[in-house]
Amino acid sequence: MRKVINNLVAMLEVVALALSVGCSNPRETEVVQHVKDYCKLTQIGADVYLCRISPAVKNRGLVASKTVFEFRNSKIVVFPDSLTEADKLNGLEWRGQVRLEVKAVRRYSPQNHFGIAPDKTWANWVAPMAAGDFLVLNVSKTKGEWKVVPTTGDCELFPYIQGDGAFKHVEAADLPR
């Protein structure tokens, strides 16, 4: 009986280890890595950061601005679409939706952002409204080329993400002191 219990404990430890590592298929791992690279997600300690640079619009008197987001308890979830034979014949290798789910997020905008006064410190933490979806991306890979399109996200903070602009890696100088 003791031997059976020891074997069962050993099997449960292996299963727990496999689950904690996150057994995903290679394509899913590639998709997640591409999204991390695209958004330039930066991990500092247990938190994940995203920095968005909005472009300057000279004729409207706007200057380029950056907004930094800090995420708590975040994860990237992949939802692959089924591809048809026609999709595959047209060179589509992967298509689906990728969601950045977070339990709490806050932002810091040290410069004017479309008429909104700059922040002196972090804004309050907020819980994303759409079941934790902070950012939803449509992602596809056709003939070796990735395409990522931000579609929707948290109602309150999504205006800081959508539109023209770029992401950059977060550095210490981007964070409030």
Backbone hydrogen bonds, N-H to C=O, Kabsch-Sander energy under -0.5 kcal/mol:
donor,donor_aa,acceptor,acceptor_aa,energy
5,I,1,M,-2.3
6,N,2,R,-2.6
7,N,3,K,-2.3
8,L,4,V,-2.4
9,V,5,I,-2.6
10,A,6,N,-2.3
11,M,7,N,-2.4
12,L,8,L,-2.4
13,E,9,V,-2.1
14,V,10,A,-1.9
15,V,11,M,-2.4
16,A,12,L,-2.7
17,L,13,E,-2.3
18,A,14,V,-2.5
19,L,15,V,-2.4
20,S,16,A,-2.2
21,V,17,L,-1.9
22,G,18,A,-1.4
23,C,18,A,-0.5
24,S,22,G,-1.1
29,T,25,N,-2.1
30,E,26,P,-2.2
31,V,27,R,-2.5
32,V,28,E,-2.6
33,Q,29,T,-2.3
34,H,30,E,-2.3
35,V,31,V,-2.4
36,K,32,V,-2.5
37,D,33,Q,-2.4
38,Y,34,H,-2.9
39,C,35,V,-2.7
40,K,36,K,-0.8
41,L,36,K,-1.7
42,T,49,Y,-2.6
44,I,42,T,-0.6
44,I,47,D,-2.2
47,D,44,I,-1.5
48,V,71,F,-1.4
49,Y,42,T,-3.3
50,L,69,F,-1.9
51,C,168,K,-0.7
52,R,67,T,-2.8
53,I,166,A,-3.7
54,S,52,R,-0.6
54,S,65,S,-3.3
57,V,62,L,-0.9
60,R,57,V,-1.1
61,G,58,K,-1.4
62,L,57,V,-2.2
65,S,54,S,-1.3
67,T,52,R,-2.2
68,V,108,Y,-2.9
69,F,50,L,-3.2
70,E,106,R,-2.5
71,F,48,V,-3.0
72,R,104,A,-2.5
75,K,101,E,-2.3
77,V,75,K,-0.5
77,V,99,R,-2.8
79,F,97,Q,-2.9
81,D,95,R,-3.3
88,K,84,T,-2.1
89,L,85,E,-2.5
90,N,86,A,-1.8
91,G,88,K,-1.6
92,L,87,D,-2.5
93,E,91,G,-0.5
93,E,141,K,-3.5
94,W,141,K,-1.5
96,G,139,V,-2.4
97,Q,79,F,-2.3
98,V,137,L,-2.8
99,R,77,V,-2.7
100,L,135,L,-3.0
101,E,75,K,-2.8
101,E,99,R,-0.8
102,V,132,G,-2.7
103,K,72,R,-2.0
104,A,72,R,-1.2
105,V,126,V,-2.4
106,R,70,E,-1.7
108,Y,68,V,-2.2
111,Q,66,K,-0.6
113,H,116,I,-1.7
116,I,113,H,-1.7
119,D,109,S,-3.7
123,A,107,R,-2.9
126,V,105,V,-2.6
131,A,129,M,-2.0
133,D,130,A,-2.2
134,F,100,L,-2.8
134,F,132,G,-0.9
135,L,100,L,-1.3
136,V,152,T,-2.7
137,L,98,V,-3.1
138,N,149,V,-2.8
139,V,96,G,-2.7
139,V,137,L,-0.6
140,S,147,K,-2.2
141,K,94,W,-2.9
142,T,145,E,-2.4
143,K,91,G,-2.7
145,E,142,T,-2.1
147,K,140,S,-2.6
149,V,138,N,-2.5
151,T,136,V,-3.0
152,T,136,V,-0.8
154,D,134,F,-1.5
158,F,154,D,-2.6
160,Y,157,L,-1.7
161,I,158,F,-2.3
162,Q,158,F,-2.2
166,A,53,I,-2.2
168,K,51,C,-2.0
174,D,171,E,-1.8
175,L,172,A,-1.4
